[in-house]
Amino acid sequence: MAIVKMKKVSLVLMNSSRKESLKKLRKAGLVHLETLEGKGQTLQTYKENFASCEKACSILDEFKLPKKQVVKNTSLKDEEAVKKAEEIIRLQDKKKSLFELINQDIQEKERVKFWGKIKPEDFVNLAEKGIYLYMYEIPEDKYKTIGEDVNTIVVNKTNKIVRFLLQSEEEVTAKPAGLPPEAYLVPMIKASTDEIDEEIRQAKQEILRIDRNLTDSKKYRSAIKKFQTALAKDIEFENVYSGMEHEEGSSENGSSELAWITGYVPVDLMKQLDSVCKENQWAYIASDPEIDDPVPTKLKNNKFVSLIYPLTDFLDVTPGYNEFDISGWFLLFFCIFFGMIFGDAGYGAIITLFGLILLFKSLASKKSGSLAGLVLLLGISTMVYGTLTCSWFGIEADKLPKWMVDISLAPISKPKVGEDVANTNQKIFCFVLALIQLSIAHIKCAIKDRKSLKCLGDIGALMELWGMFYVVMSLVVDSEKFPLLTGDKAFYWVGGVVPLQYIALGVLAFGFVLNFVFSNYEGHIGKSILESCKNIISVLLGVVNVFSDIVSYIRLWAVALAGAAISSTVNGMAGPMFGKAMIFVFGVLLVVFGHGLNNILNLLSVIVHGVRLNTLEFSQHLGMAWSGTKYKPFSED
């Protein structure tokens, strides 16, 4: 388990051959380039076309075809792909505008629905003849207050609202004095109600036509997506090309201008880079990266440890260049956590079978079998833990074959030692796991700082962990067996008998002192102590955090207990159905659905809890922030 050492490399080449040189550099696929900010119309065009293709594919994905209908993919040239993508976007935009138009028309009709059919042109024609009509609405009790000098024509009365026409021989620009304030002038609709209905009908027909067109365009999706993928590489190249720095040469035609670029290359690939530079007559300088350099991380592990990569890639977590590579420990403890959370040998057998299917498929297609290997390993881990605890699809122990009970492990097997004892021992096992994993973290830190007195701070943190483990056992597991202040438990020490709790509390206190004095050591003890004093609240809270981090491992037992309860409940509900032929099928469906749902919940629990213990608790004790960037060289693939 190691993070590959990197060299910071600066390449210098002729600006006149910059594009050809970058193509050769990309073909070599060795240098992870520092972030560049490109510019120029070409790059902008590439980005716009990429965005168009991405949006077009997203639009086409919204249209689902009948199950029996097969799409015959149609190829397109690059220019055709862009035009087709833009056409798809235009159709979708037009569809949205049509929906907006329909909503506006519906609101317009709703506004005057109690007025019946209206034709604005009739009002215009009457106005030309000197008869001006205006639509008003007013509460029924207020209609009687309208002045006698105001001419009104009542249209209807509904819901205590009177609708009337105000008649005038001249155009009215302001509300007549005889109308009360409650009178509301109804604005004229934009067109007749019949015309609005026709507009809605035509808009709906146009939407159907657009939908047919977009559905038919699904045959171009693969071509557009292929062009989008090619554009991504073009954008990457153009971003580098236009973002490279260069300086002016002495010649008038610019033939002696130089351009340069900086990146990172694994140490074991430096010979290849040297060969490529000599072949293309590039100059380069290599040096060790500085602390603040954005060095990418490349992990180097054996095939077994590499099984964890599908999970870390899915989570998108990468250790920083100056952090630890915990791939092996991550894999080991994740398998244990996975097995404990699922906690059922029957479920483990199903996962193992699924892993074998994936493995055979990957072998047949000659693809990487890392995911299949990881699933297979997780399935085996679940089977082992489920076998040891005698858990088989939540079936009660007295209904299982005797050999299944016999091969279970007594301390954690409920049929052998009883439910209470097994639960207590499983909780203890969770805390022991915490002690082991977090101790590994502090031991790794101490080894890393072995050439500095700071390692004493790491040893102090380790002693805090061991002392706090006893406190957790006392407060969470059994205060009688693990007393803090009183009790008969003792530890034999040189010169007599010393109570065990005093040893534990002494280890905790001494560890705190060591951690307080040396955790911030940077060459001067006094400054280290001063720094701890400045952050005294954080230092004290750190002790509490050790307690909470150990206790948090009990989630493995709690989640497994919940899963076992669901399995048992499903079996209890489905059991009576198997005795009756009429509802036997429903019993089978209930078992499949119930246990399937339980597996989905367990999988979510693994992601939430099993991953958390590795990426949070374990990583915090290692001082890891997962701040790394994965090594991705500038390459064609």
Phi, psi and omega per residue, in radians:
M1 nan 1.957 -3.070
A2 -2.715 2.631 2.996
I3 -1.706 2.149 -3.057
V4 -1.132 2.323 3.098
K5 -1.171 2.487 -3.100
M6 -2.041 2.701 2.988
K7 -2.018 2.386 3.030
K8 -1.485 2.159 -3.006
V9 -2.139 2.349 3.020
S10 -2.041 2.119 -3.135
L11 -1.758 2.400 3.103
V12 -2.136 2.264 -3.097
L13 -2.539 3.002 -3.125
M14 -1.340 2.296 -3.119
N15 -1.122 -0.529 -3.120
S16 -1.144 -0.458 3.134
S17 -1.963 0.469 -3.042
R18 -1.050 -0.810 -3.078
K19 -1.124 -0.803 3.137
E20 -1.119 -0.664 3.141
S21 -1.151 -0.702 3.131
L22 -1.159 -0.611 3.087
K23 -1.111 -0.696 3.120
K24 -1.216 -0.659 3.109
L25 -1.139 -0.700 3.112
R26 -1.160 -0.648 3.110
K27 -1.144 -0.614 3.118
A28 -1.179 -0.625 3.077
G29 1.056 0.863 -3.076
L30 -2.059 -0.591 -2.934
V31 -1.751 2.176 2.973
H32 -1.516 1.912 -3.008
L33 -1.396 2.570 2.994
E34 -1.189 2.728 -3.090
T35 -1.071 2.268 3.132
L36 -2.109 2.607 3.078
E37 -1.953 1.740 -3.136
G38 -1.340 2.983 -3.127
K39 -2.699 2.975 3.096
G40 2.002 2.777 -3.091
Q41 -1.177 -0.636 -3.135
T42 -1.060 -0.817 3.129
L43 -1.102 -0.710 3.140
Q44 -1.105 -0.706 3.113
T45 -1.119 -0.762 3.102
Y46 -1.010 -0.788 -3.105
K47 -1.148 -0.698 3.128
E48 -1.144 -0.751 3.109
N49 -1.130 -0.676 3.104
F50 -1.082 -0.789 3.135
A51 -1.100 -0.676 3.120
S52 -1.121 -0.781 3.135
C53 -1.117 -0.729 -3.140
E54 -1.113 -0.757 -3.138
K55 -1.181 -0.691 3.134
A56 -1.102 -0.758 3.117
C57 -1.096 -0.681 3.112
S58 -1.120 -0.684 3.107
I59 -1.134 -0.796 -3.114
L60 -1.150 -0.534 3.139
D61 -1.183 -0.348 3.132
E62 -1.295 -0.296 -3.097
F63 -1.683 2.100 -3.121
K64 -1.773 2.310 3.129
L65 -1.618 2.725 3.021
P66 -0.990 2.607 -3.052
K67 -0.993 -0.630 -3.075
K68 -1.449 -0.233 -3.109
Q69 -1.437 2.248 -3.110
V70 -1.904 2.320 3.129
V71 -1.486 2.220 3.058
K72 -1.663 1.840 -3.074
N73 -1.095 2.396 -3.135
T74 -2.039 2.295 -3.130
S75 -1.401 2.680 3.124
L76 -2.420 2.608 2.987
K77 -1.301 2.903 -3.081
D78 -1.005 -0.822 -3.127
E79 -1.123 -0.669 -3.140
E80 -1.169 -0.642 3.141
A81 -1.107 -0.738 3.118
V82 -1.123 -0.804 -3.135
K83 -1.098 -0.703 3.133
K84 -1.157 -0.695 3.109
A85 -1.096 -0.772 3.130
E86 -1.139 -0.639 3.101
E87 -1.121 -0.729 3.124
I88 -1.087 -0.733 3.130
I89 -1.146 -0.721 3.118
R90 -1.078 -0.752 3.121
L91 -1.076 -0.743 3.136
Q92 -1.150 -0.702 3.099
D93 -1.121 -0.708 3.104
K94 -1.116 -0.680 3.108
K95 -1.078 -0.733 3.114
K96 -1.113 -0.723 -3.142
S97 -1.155 -0.581 3.101
L98 -1.183 -0.699 3.084
F99 -1.100 -0.704 3.104
E100 -1.109 -0.716 3.107
L101 -1.077 -0.768 3.127
I102 -1.075 -0.745 3.127
N103 -1.112 -0.715 3.120
Q104 -1.127 -0.735 3.134
D105 -1.138 -0.693 3.125
I106 -1.124 -0.725 3.099
Q107 -1.126 -0.668 3.125
E108 -1.109 -0.753 3.122
K109 -1.189 -0.671 -3.139
E110 -1.090 -0.585 -3.104
R111 -1.135 -0.550 -3.068
V112 -2.114 0.412 -3.024
K113 -1.115 -0.476 -3.128
F114 -1.488 -0.004 -3.138
W115 -1.650 -0.068 -3.117
G116 1.367 -2.713 3.124
K117 -1.405 2.308 -3.093
I118 -2.193 2.416 3.044
K119 -2.169 1.903 -3.136
P120 -0.995 -0.551 -3.106
E121 -1.150 -0.487 3.092
D122 -1.115 -0.698 3.117
F123 -1.146 -0.655 3.131
V124 -1.158 -0.783 -3.137
N125 -1.058 -0.738 3.128
L126 -1.162 -0.625 3.136
A127 -1.132 -0.629 3.119
E128 -1.136 -0.405 3.137
K129 -1.681 0.140 3.078
G130 1.560 0.217 3.113
I131 -2.019 1.919 -3.112
Y132 -1.814 2.204 -3.138
L133 -2.106 2.415 3.126
Y134 -2.325 2.401 -3.112
M135 -1.520 2.272 3.129
Y136 -2.297 2.668 3.005
E137 -2.254 2.488 -3.095
I138 -2.681 2.570 3.050
P139 -1.015 2.529 -3.031
E140 -1.016 -0.699 -3.101
D141 -1.263 -0.318 3.138
K142 -1.599 -0.241 -3.106
Y143 -1.107 -0.562 -3.100
K144 -1.220 -0.274 -3.108
T145 -1.536 0.000 3.132
I146 -1.173 2.357 -3.097
G147 -1.095 2.696 -3.100
E148 -1.226 -0.362 -3.125
D149 -1.398 -0.040 3.141
V150 -1.760 2.163 3.138
N151 -1.540 2.131 -3.134
T152 -2.258 2.639 3.071
I153 -2.219 1.979 -3.120
V154 -1.258 2.267 3.102
V155 -1.638 -0.901 3.089
N156 -2.877 2.977 3.067
K157 -2.311 2.113 3.079
T158 -2.519 2.473 3.087
N159 0.935 0.682 3.105
K160 1.095 0.441 3.075
I161 -2.084 2.253 3.096
V162 -1.735 2.253 3.081
R163 -1.903 2.193 -3.085
F164 -2.480 2.808 3.080
L165 -1.786 2.279 3.032
L166 -1.553 2.117 -3.102
Q167 -1.819 2.351 3.133
S168 -2.559 2.670 3.132
E169 -1.572 -0.091 3.079
E170 -2.446 2.818 -3.086
E171 -1.136 2.330 -3.118
V172 -1.759 2.113 -3.139
T173 -1.831 -0.241 3.110
A174 -2.427 2.740 -3.128
K175 -1.095 2.236 3.118
P176 -1.011 2.612 -3.100
A177 -1.105 -0.478 -3.088
G178 -1.354 -0.167 3.135
L179 -1.550 2.306 3.119
P180 -1.225 2.827 -3.117
P181 -1.042 -0.467 -3.097
E182 -1.246 -0.231 3.141
A183 -1.235 2.204 -3.060
Y184 -1.961 2.139 3.104
L185 -1.349 2.106 3.126
V186 -1.497 2.030 3.133
P187 -1.068 2.555 3.126
M188 -1.208 2.446 3.120
I189 -1.271 2.786 -3.006
K190 -1.213 -0.461 3.132
A191 -2.693 3.051 3.127
S192 -1.145 2.719 3.136
T193 -1.067 -0.600 3.102
D194 -1.160 -0.705 3.125
E195 -1.167 -0.652 3.097
I196 -1.144 -0.729 3.091
D197 -1.043 -0.724 3.134
E198 -1.165 -0.675 3.117
E199 -1.106 -0.705 3.098
I200 -1.115 -0.760 -3.132
R201 -1.078 -0.799 -3.135
Q202 -1.146 -0.646 3.120
A203 -1.122 -0.724 3.118
K204 -1.133 -0.686 3.085
Q205 -1.122 -0.698 3.125
E206 -1.147 -0.652 3.095
I207 -1.101 -0.740 3.105
L208 -1.093 -0.690 3.112
R209 -1.128 -0.734 3.117
I210 -1.108 -0.730 3.120
D211 -1.057 -0.711 3.110
R212 -1.130 -0.716 -3.141
N213 -1.123 -0.779 3.140
L214 -1.176 -0.666 3.099
T215 -1.099 -0.733 3.108
D216 -1.143 -0.495 -3.106
S217 -1.304 -0.110 3.115
K218 -1.067 -0.383 3.123
K219 -1.201 -0.263 3.121
Y220 -1.691 -0.048 -3.035
R221 -1.052 -0.821 -3.097
S222 -1.085 -0.648 3.124
A223 -1.181 -0.722 3.116
I224 -1.155 -0.708 3.136
K225 -1.152 -0.677 3.110
K226 -1.098 -0.748 3.112
F227 -1.161 -0.637 3.100
Q228 -1.092 -0.714 3.104
T229 -1.094 -0.729 3.106
A230 -1.145 -0.641 3.117
L231 -1.115 -0.600 3.135
A232 -1.056 -0.715 3.101
K233 -1.228 -0.639 3.091
D234 -1.123 -0.692 3.126
I235 -1.130 -0.752 3.118
E236 -1.047 -0.801 -3.119
F237 -1.151 -0.817 -3.095
E238 -1.161 -0.592 3.100
N239 -1.087 -0.723 3.105
V240 -1.218 -0.796 -3.091
Y241 -1.054 -0.826 -3.083
S242 -1.445 -0.270 -3.118
G243 -1.659 -0.151 3.124
M244 -1.140 2.458 3.077
E245 -1.481 2.665 3.090
H246 -2.643 2.838 3.115
E247 -2.184 2.723 -3.105
E248 -1.318 2.374 3.066
G249 -1.589 -3.042 -3.080
S250 -1.567 -0.330 -3.071
S251 -1.421 2.670 -3.097
E252 -1.239 -0.617 -3.112
N253 -1.487 0.031 3.066
G254 1.318 0.237 -3.071
S255 -1.212 -0.355 -3.112
S256 -1.790 0.192 3.081
E257 -1.135 2.503 3.136
L258 -1.921 2.580 3.045
A259 -2.269 2.647 -3.121
W260 -2.518 2.794 -3.093
I261 -2.611 2.588 -3.076
T262 -2.126 2.488 3.123
G263 -2.835 -2.879 -3.070
Y264 -2.332 2.431 -3.088
V265 -2.309 2.329 3.061
P266 -1.016 2.508 -3.098
V267 -0.994 -0.678 -3.092
D268 -1.272 -0.099 3.102
L269 -1.900 0.093 -3.097
M270 -1.133 -0.606 3.121
K271 -1.112 -0.689 3.107
Q272 -1.133 -0.728 3.123
L273 -1.103 -0.733 3.128
D274 -1.042 -0.723 3.132
S275 -1.133 -0.755 3.141
V276 -1.126 -0.713 -3.134
C277 -1.135 -0.723 3.119
K278 -1.154 -0.697 -3.117
E279 -1.113 -0.632 -3.080
N280 -1.802 0.074 3.101
Q281 1.044 0.814 3.034
W282 -1.751 2.570 3.014
A283 -1.689 2.556 3.093
Y284 -2.611 2.748 3.046
I285 -2.321 2.390 -3.108
A286 -2.139 2.445 3.123
S287 -2.617 2.902 3.071
D288 -1.283 2.439 -3.121
P289 -1.126 2.634 3.034
E290 -1.446 2.916 -3.100
I291 -1.043 -0.677 -3.051
D292 -1.551 0.000 -3.127
D293 -1.230 2.472 3.116
P294 -1.367 1.193 -3.054
V295 -1.320 2.254 3.088
P296 -1.276 2.834 -3.099
T297 -1.950 2.202 3.027
K298 -2.111 2.137 -3.109
L299 -1.632 2.496 3.107
K300 -2.234 1.894 -3.118
N301 -2.400 2.855 3.082
N302 -1.279 3.018 -3.047
K303 -1.095 -0.589 -3.116
F304 -1.192 -0.872 -3.138
V305 -1.116 -0.543 -3.119
S306 -1.174 -0.135 3.099
L307 -1.104 -0.364 -3.119
I308 -1.382 -0.226 -3.057
Y309 -1.045 -0.706 3.097
P310 -0.995 -0.601 3.129
L311 -1.285 -0.823 -3.125
T312 -1.169 -0.559 3.064
D313 -1.179 -0.701 3.110
F314 -1.114 -0.711 3.127
L315 -1.360 -0.249 -3.109
D316 0.992 0.878 3.084
V317 -2.048 2.314 3.140
T318 -2.413 2.259 3.102
P319 -1.164 2.621 3.072
G320 -1.171 2.782 -3.091
Y321 -1.015 -0.607 -3.118
N322 -1.720 0.208 3.099
E323 -1.707 -2.998 -3.123
F324 -1.591 2.613 2.920
D325 -1.678 1.883 -3.091
I326 -1.873 0.432 -3.072
S327 -0.934 -0.802 -3.109
G328 -1.136 -0.815 3.116
W329 -1.159 -0.654 3.091
F330 -1.015 -0.833 -3.132
L331 -1.097 -0.816 -3.103
L332 -1.044 -0.950 -3.066
F333 -1.282 -0.542 3.096
F334 -1.128 -0.686 3.091
C335 -1.089 -0.725 3.109
I336 -1.127 -0.815 -3.129
F337 -1.089 -0.732 -3.138
F338 -1.060 -0.839 -3.131
G339 -1.079 -0.667 -3.130
M340 -1.241 -0.685 -3.114
I341 -1.204 -0.789 3.062
F342 -1.218 -0.809 2.950
G343 1.006 0.429 -3.086
D344 -2.446 2.157 -3.108
A345 -1.133 -0.578 3.097
G346 -1.122 -0.788 3.078
Y347 -1.091 -0.679 3.131
G348 -1.080 -0.655 3.125
A349 -1.122 -0.687 3.119
I350 -1.149 -0.760 3.130
I351 -1.113 -0.707 3.121
T352 -1.089 -0.762 3.109
L353 -1.067 -0.749 3.110
F354 -1.093 -0.699 3.100
G355 -1.100 -0.681 3.117
L356 -1.144 -0.686 3.106
I357 -1.094 -0.791 3.108
L358 -1.088 -0.664 -3.120
L359 -1.135 -0.784 3.125
F360 -1.121 -0.658 3.116
K361 -1.157 -0.730 -3.141
S362 -1.176 -0.625 3.093
L363 -1.178 -0.680 -3.130
A364 -1.183 -0.639 -3.111
S365 -1.626 -0.013 3.132
K366 1.006 0.638 3.086
K367 -1.790 2.985 3.129
S368 -1.065 2.343 -3.127
G369 -1.805 0.372 -3.094
S370 -1.080 -0.795 -3.129
L371 -1.116 -0.765 3.127
A372 -1.074 -0.733 3.126
G373 -1.114 -0.708 3.126
L374 -1.136 -0.799 3.123
V375 -1.063 -0.751 3.127
L376 -1.075 -0.759 -3.138
L377 -1.134 -0.725 3.121
L378 -1.149 -0.659 3.100
G379 -1.112 -0.764 3.129
I380 -1.124 -0.737 3.117
S381 -1.044 -0.734 3.121
T382 -1.150 -0.720 3.112
M383 -1.079 -0.741 -3.114
V384 -1.106 -0.866 -3.101
Y385 -1.172 -0.702 3.109
G386 -1.103 -0.648 3.101
T387 -1.160 -0.727 -3.127
L388 -1.166 -0.570 -3.141
T389 -1.647 -0.002 -3.136
C390 1.033 0.891 3.099
S391 -2.023 2.020 -3.107
W392 -2.334 1.707 -3.140
F393 0.952 0.494 3.111
G394 1.224 0.249 -3.126
I395 -1.331 2.424 -3.140
E396 -1.090 2.543 -3.029
A397 -1.064 -0.623 -3.105
D398 -1.233 -0.170 3.104
K399 -1.799 0.032 3.119
L400 -1.645 2.714 3.038
P401 -1.031 2.576 -3.069
K402 -1.039 -0.593 -3.080
W403 -1.177 -0.486 3.090
M404 -1.178 -0.650 3.095
V405 -1.247 -0.693 -3.074
D406 -1.114 -0.609 -3.077
I407 -1.487 -0.053 3.099
S408 -1.298 2.795 -3.065
L409 -1.625 2.132 -2.988
A410 -0.909 -0.834 -3.063
P411 -1.069 -0.505 -3.077
I412 -2.055 0.140 -3.132
S413 -1.697 2.046 -3.113
K414 -1.087 -0.698 3.120
P415 -1.099 -0.460 -3.071
K416 -1.598 -0.661 -3.046
V417 -2.089 -0.023 -3.117
G418 1.633 2.720 -3.036
E419 -1.140 -0.788 -3.077
D420 -1.119 -0.801 -3.122
V421 -1.143 -0.742 -3.134
A422 -1.102 -0.743 3.125
N423 -1.110 -0.728 3.114
T424 -1.088 -0.788 -3.128
N425 -1.169 -0.591 3.097
Q426 -1.194 -0.630 3.065
K427 -1.134 -0.736 3.098
I428 -1.068 -0.704 3.123
F429 -1.071 -0.672 3.102
C430 -1.076 -0.768 -3.126
F431 -1.224 -0.593 3.067
V432 -1.129 -0.705 3.064
L433 -1.035 -0.757 3.115
A434 -1.047 -0.797 -3.135
L435 -1.058 -0.766 -3.110
I436 -1.158 -0.883 -3.058
Q437 -1.150 -0.791 -3.114
L438 -1.243 -0.512 3.044
S439 -1.137 -0.694 3.082
I440 -1.012 -0.701 3.139
A441 -1.051 -0.836 -3.085
H442 -1.264 -0.571 3.080
I443 -1.135 -0.721 3.097
K444 -1.091 -0.699 3.118
C445 -1.143 -0.712 3.142
A446 -1.126 -0.702 3.110
I447 -1.134 -0.693 3.136
K448 -1.110 -0.651 -3.089
D449 -1.725 0.353 -3.010
R450 -1.078 -0.396 -3.125
K451 -1.575 0.135 -3.122
S452 -2.342 2.708 3.069
L453 -1.145 -0.182 3.096
K454 -1.075 -0.419 3.119
C455 -1.091 -0.459 3.070
L456 -1.158 -0.582 3.049
G457 -1.139 -0.668 3.092
D458 -1.158 -0.712 3.099
I459 -1.132 -0.656 3.073
G460 -1.081 -0.730 3.109
A461 -1.120 -0.629 3.097
L462 -1.140 -0.731 3.122
M463 -1.165 -0.657 3.046
E464 -1.007 -0.752 -3.131
L465 -1.077 -0.816 -3.121
W466 -1.127 -0.760 3.119
G467 -1.128 -0.720 -3.139
M468 -1.191 -0.468 3.083
F469 -1.022 -0.744 3.120
Y470 -1.139 -0.689 3.110
V471 -1.064 -0.740 3.114
V472 -1.095 -0.766 3.133
M473 -1.068 -0.622 3.136
S474 -1.275 -0.798 -3.041
L475 -1.405 -0.506 -3.026
V476 -1.844 -0.664 -3.023
V477 -1.633 -1.166 -3.043
D478 -2.752 1.912 -3.116
S479 -1.278 -0.335 3.118
E480 -1.384 -0.758 3.130
K481 -1.312 -0.489 -3.136
F482 -2.223 1.225 -3.087
P483 -1.247 2.631 3.113
L484 -1.639 -0.773 -3.060
L485 -1.982 -0.595 3.141
T486 -2.286 2.839 3.102
G487 2.477 2.975 -3.091
D488 -1.656 -0.129 -3.099
K489 -1.166 2.358 -3.110
A490 -2.485 2.754 3.104
F491 -2.172 2.163 -3.081
Y492 -1.303 2.173 -3.065
W493 -2.231 2.848 -3.127
V494 -1.044 2.168 3.094
G495 1.647 0.014 3.089
G496 2.663 -2.699 -3.076
V497 -1.986 2.226 3.121
V498 -2.084 2.185 3.137
P499 -0.964 2.472 -3.075
L500 -1.053 -0.697 -3.114
Q501 -1.112 -0.559 3.119
Y502 -1.214 -0.629 3.069
I503 -1.086 -0.810 -3.100
A504 -1.105 -0.820 -3.127
L505 -1.179 -0.576 3.081
G506 -1.160 -0.726 3.088
V507 -1.084 -0.726 3.132
L508 -1.099 -0.794 -3.107
A509 -1.173 -0.788 -3.129
F510 -1.135 -0.680 3.088
G511 -1.082 -0.689 3.121
F512 -1.087 -0.742 -3.136
V513 -1.100 -0.822 3.118
L514 -1.038 -0.784 -3.123
N515 -1.153 -0.662 -3.141
F516 -1.128 -0.703 -3.048
V517 -1.391 -0.702 -2.934
F518 -1.979 -0.071 -3.057
S519 -1.118 -0.496 -3.127
N520 -1.883 0.352 -3.059
Y521 -1.132 2.190 3.090
E522 -2.356 0.659 3.125
G523 1.902 -0.146 -3.116
H524 -2.564 2.086 -3.079
I525 -1.119 -0.728 -3.125
G526 -1.026 -0.768 3.126
K527 -1.153 -0.614 3.107
S528 -1.109 -0.786 3.119
I529 -1.130 -0.725 3.133
L530 -1.071 -0.707 3.130
E531 -1.132 -0.685 3.101
S532 -1.159 -0.640 3.106
C533 -1.144 -0.670 3.114
K534 -1.089 -0.580 -3.102
N535 -1.928 0.671 -3.037
I536 -1.027 -0.633 3.142
I537 -1.142 -0.771 3.118
S538 -1.133 -0.625 3.134
V539 -1.137 -0.778 3.133
L540 -1.179 -0.693 3.098
L541 -1.149 -0.460 3.104
G542 -1.073 -0.618 3.094
V543 -1.150 -0.741 3.101
V544 -1.111 -0.671 3.137
N545 -1.099 -0.610 3.094
V546 -1.065 -0.763 3.100
F547 -1.050 -0.864 -3.094
S548 -1.156 -0.597 3.130
D549 -1.157 -0.701 3.101
I550 -1.163 -0.801 -3.112
V551 -1.104 -0.546 -3.081
S552 -1.089 -0.346 3.128
Y553 -1.246 -0.229 3.116
I554 -1.192 -0.246 3.096
R555 -1.025 -0.512 3.121
L556 -1.076 -0.772 3.128
W557 -1.226 -0.747 -3.068
A558 -1.131 -0.781 -3.136
V559 -1.166 -0.712 3.096
A560 -1.092 -0.680 3.122
L561 -1.106 -0.697 3.109
A562 -1.139 -0.735 3.100
G563 -1.098 -0.710 3.112
A564 -1.123 -0.648 3.123
A565 -1.144 -0.705 3.110
I566 -1.119 -0.770 3.123
S567 -1.023 -0.803 -3.131
S568 -1.113 -0.696 3.135
T569 -1.139 -0.748 3.110
V570 -1.061 -0.786 3.124
N571 -1.092 -0.700 3.140
G572 -1.140 -0.615 3.124
M573 -1.300 -0.668 -3.060
A574 -1.475 -0.402 -3.065
G575 -0.915 -0.916 -3.120
P576 -1.072 -0.432 -3.107
M577 -1.230 -0.471 -3.089
F578 -1.277 -0.244 3.140
G579 -1.531 -0.060 -3.113
K580 -2.196 2.153 -3.057
A581 -1.067 -0.575 -3.045
M582 -1.172 -0.566 -3.072
I583 -2.033 0.297 3.140
F584 -1.045 -0.749 -3.112
V585 -1.091 -0.694 3.120
F586 -1.125 -0.603 3.083
G587 -1.115 -0.743 3.116
V588 -1.104 -0.778 3.136
L589 -1.088 -0.688 3.136
L590 -1.135 -0.726 3.127
V591 -1.103 -0.811 -3.118
V592 -1.106 -0.819 -3.122
F593 -1.142 -0.822 -3.080
G594 -1.092 -0.847 -3.140
H595 -1.241 -0.570 3.067
G596 -1.107 -0.783 3.103
L597 -1.096 -0.692 3.129
N598 -1.094 -0.676 3.109
N599 -1.152 -0.666 3.110
I600 -1.132 -0.757 3.109
L601 -1.116 -0.675 3.099
N602 -1.117 -0.685 3.130
L603 -1.117 -0.735 3.083
L604 -1.105 -0.663 3.119
S605 -1.132 -0.646 3.106
V606 -1.098 -0.759 -3.130
I607 -1.134 -0.710 -3.091
V608 -1.335 -0.818 -2.996
H609 -1.724 -0.853 -3.099
G610 -1.097 -0.719 3.118
V611 -1.246 -0.692 -3.098
R612 -1.007 -0.763 -3.080
L613 -1.080 -0.500 3.105
N614 -1.475 -0.787 -3.019
T615 -1.538 -0.193 3.140
L616 -2.044 -1.293 -3.076
E617 -1.009 -0.976 -3.113
F618 -1.073 -0.766 -3.090
S619 -1.196 -0.627 3.115
Q620 -1.100 -0.695 3.134
H621 -1.248 -0.357 3.046
L622 -1.503 -0.224 -3.057
G623 1.350 0.427 -3.116
M624 -1.620 2.469 3.092
A625 -2.047 0.046 -3.092
W626 0.877 0.844 -3.040
S627 -1.665 0.216 -3.017
G628 -1.442 2.841 3.027
T629 -2.032 2.244 -3.087
K630 -1.167 2.420 3.116
Y631 -1.128 1.976 3.121
K632 -2.299 1.666 -3.090
P633 -1.179 2.678 3.034
F634 -1.170 1.852 -3.008
S635 -2.556 2.976 -3.124
E636 -1.353 -0.566 -3.098
D637 -1.617 nan nan
